[in-house]
Structure formats: structure tokens, C-alpha cells
Amino acid sequence: MLLKTVGNVTSGSQLERFDVRQFAAGVYFLEMRDDKQTITRKVLISH
């Protein structure tokens, strides 16, 4: 499992880059949380 805490961010669009080279190709799930909600998105990694 990869866990990265971003910290405080302002509202609006945000961009965060992850180095996924160490992960095998496949489907993964990205979970984003704040105090009020959790959002899960499917991510496809292909090399």
C-alpha cells in the first residue's frame, strides 16, 4: 500500500504526482479523504 499525506490544501483543483514505476501494471484504487468525505477512483497503470 502506498500512503501519501498531502497536508492542508486550498479548495479547487489540485495536482499531485506519484511515481508508480515500482508498481506492476494493473488496476488500482486511489482513495482521497478529508474531514467530511472519502472519494475513491480507479487508476490504470500500464508500462
For each residue, the residues with C-beta under 8 A, 3 or more apart:
1:
2: 18 23
3:
4: 16 18
5:
6: 9 14 16
7:
8:
9: 6 14
10:
11:
12:
13:
14: 6 9
15:
16: 4 6
17:
18: 2 4
19: 22
20: 23 45
21: 47
22: 19
23: 2 20 26 28 45
24: 45
25: 45 46 47
26: 23 44 45
27: 42 43 44 45
28: 23 42 43 44 45
29: 40 41 42 43
30: 40 41 42 43
31: 38 39 40
32: 38 39 40 41
33: 37 38 39
34: 37
35:
36:
37: 33 34
38: 31 32 33
39: 31 32 33
40: 29 30 31 32
41: 29 30 32
42: 27 28 29 30
43: 27 28 29 30
44: 26 27 28
45: 20 23 24 25 26 27 28
46: 25
47: 21 25
